[in-house]
Amino acid sequence: MEKRRVVVTGLGAVTAIGIGAEAFWNSLKAGQVGIDRITQFDTEKFKVKLAAEVKDFKAADFMDVKSARRMERFSQFAVAAAKEALADSGLDLTKEDPYMAGCAIGSGIGALQSVEREYNRMITKGPNMVNPLFVPMMISNMAAGNVAIQCGLKGKNINIVTACASGTHNVGEAFRTIAHGDADIMLAGGTEACITPIGVAGFMQLTALSTSEDPKRASIPFDKERNGFVIGEGAGILVLEELEHALKRGAKIYAEMAGYGATCDANHITSPLEDGSGAAEAMRFALRDAGLKPEDIDYINAHGTSTHLNDLSETIAIRSAFGAAADKLAVSSTKSMIGHLLGAAGGVEAVVLAKSVQEDFVHETAGLAVDDPECDLDYVKGEGRSMRVRAALSNSLGFGGHNASIIMRKYEA
């Protein structure tokens, strides 16, 4: 069967620098950093003091109070972003075949809040006092499940969990689902909300988090002084739609989904391959799937976590995959402004990719000040850039060696 074309027709986002895709995008363009001191728990005994928290989020703005009470924060974020994306797309799902509309929404962890709260309740008050809804509120597939319930999606419903690559894998698999005829519409992306004591402590003890107390010098991808990532939270959801279906209803099109590649380092549970070969191959697979050459890509939204090994190995991987064309690429990291959203990162960064292609603008890598001679690409330092973005690629790399890359390009009939 001939592969069907897939386009992006709706965007939704919940982030530390904006609730709503346009608010988020405008903050990115302005170089706004959403990192600040942690308010969700007392950090007195923690070496890590900063995170990128979503402020002023009210679940009741996006769903009824009863539904909100039956969801943890990560599911609430997903529903909010999904409803925004659907409204933005102009779709009326009551007029669609519900079995040809589905979702692929990932979360790397699920609800750590539930685990902490209910474990403490069991220890202090006994097992009979554990919330009966503990398990369905905690498990990571409930973001996708709740979005389907809220939106009436009866088609394929999946939650691919690949740590920090989850969001991108879900977007990629949703793209494949439509391309191969199993759906006409897919809501796709990622969501995460685990700025909790045990979540921060776990990453802190892994020495993965920045211990900087300066919000502007904490998440600094590709900077020589980088010393770890800043944990963030939020959600990014896209409406992906089969091209003819979108054209028939006169939908606006942000970009065309063009390619998807996925590999595994098969090397180490937390460290990427130093030669970047796994990530490089994922990018090559995405290029091949899109039918594009390295010189056709103008921008890469990097995984760019602000850890020493990731930023170096990703730089090496980009040079390996793109060869001489790497020197003409603009590369930047959204995590410099909103921290690392773990399983949601790829979903939010896919929103960025669509807007970059649509508006011919790439945002800066905020906070990048001290050049690292080993990281020698054009990381859009200082300020964002208006430039032609014919096609753009986004990378996500997760613990376990998971690598995922997606490509979007300008839609042409």
Buried (B, 14 or more C-beta within 10 A) or exposed (E): EEEBBBBBBBBBBBBBBBBBBEBBBBBBBBBBBBBBEBEBBEBEEBBBBBBBBBEEBEBEEBBEEEBBEBBBBBBBBBBBBBBBBBEBBBBEBEEBEBEBBBBBBBBBBBBBBBBBBBEEBBEEEEEEEBEEBBEBBBBBBBBBBBBBBBBEBBBBBBBBBBBBBBBBBBBBBBBBBBBEEBBBBBBBBBBBBBBBBBBBBBBBEEEBBBBBEEBEBBBBBBBBEBBBBBBBBBBBBBBBBBBEBBBEBEBEBBBBBBBBBBBBBEEEEEBBBEEBBBBBBBBBBBBEBBEBEBEBBBBBBBBBBBBBBBBBBBBBBBBBBBEEBBEEBBBBBBBBBBBBBBBBBBBBBBBBBBBBBBEBBBBBBBBBEEEBEEBBBBBBBEEBBEEEBBBBBBBBBBBBBBBBBBBBBBBEE
